[in-house]
Amino acid sequence: MRLAGLLHDVGKIGVPDAILNKPGKLTDEEYAVMREHSVLGCDIVRAADMPLEARWVRHHHERFDGRGYPDGLRTTRSRSSRGSSSSRTRSRR
């Protein structure tokens, strides 16, 4: 996960500097181009033979409610159970 964290924005290499460095709000078209950086980053990292990290790079802008990108993934787990120890540990006998 650490490596994916370091690589998460590598796809911005394919985003024009005019968009990356724009001081104001992006237009809808510019935002669509910016949103592609996670897919491009996934492709770059996968080509480097890091398939697990590539998935993390692709989905680093996803949100639990499905409003993220690029795939609009939604979680099926409740927010209250994500951090509880009972959801992360096995019973001990």
N, C-alpha and C positions, 0 to 999 in steps of 0.2 A: 504494500500500500504506500509505503514511503516513496518508492520509485515512481509510482503513478502520480503521487502528489507533486513530485518534481517535474514530471512530464505533462501535467494536465493541460497546459496551454500551448503545447508545441505546435498545434494546428494553426495558431495565429500567424505562423510563417506564411500562410496562404491568404491572409487577409491584407488588403491594400493598406499602406501606411496612412493614406488619407482618412480611412475609417478608424484605424487604431488610434490615431492622434487627434481626431476631431474633438475640438473643445466643447462643442454643444451637443445637443440631443441628436441621436442618429435618426435618419428617416427610416420608414418601414423597409425600404429596399436595402439600406445599409445594415440594418439590424438583421435582416435575413442572411446577408453575407457573413456577418459576425457569428451568427448562430451555427454556421457550417464548420467553425474551427474545431469543434469537438469531434465531428465525423472525420475530418482530415487528420486530426491528431490521432484518432484511433487507427486509421490506415497506416500512418507513419510508424506508430509503435508496434502494430501487428507485423509490419514488414521487417521490423527489427527482431522478430521472433519472440515477442513478449505478449502472448494472447490474453493472459489474465489482466495485465496492466492496461492493454488496449481497451478492454471492456470498461475498466474504471475511467479511463480517459474519455471514452465516448459518453459516458453517463454522468460526468461530474456536474452537469447543470440540471439533472433531473430533480424533481421535487416529490415529496410524499403524496401530494394532492393531484399529481398528474399534469400540472401546469408547466413542467420543465421541458427541456429539449435535449436531444433531438427526437426522442421517441415518445414523449409524453407518458412515461411509465408512472403507474400508480401502485402504491403499496396495498397489500391486503391485510396487513397487521395493524392493529389499533395503536395509536400513538402511546397510550398508557402502558402497553405491554413491551414496547421496544427496549426500554432501559431496565426493566425489572430483572432481578437476579433469577427469578423463577423461569423466565423465558430464555435465559442463557445457560443455565446449569442443569445437570442431570441429578436425579435423586441419588443420594449416597446410602448404601446399605452395608 
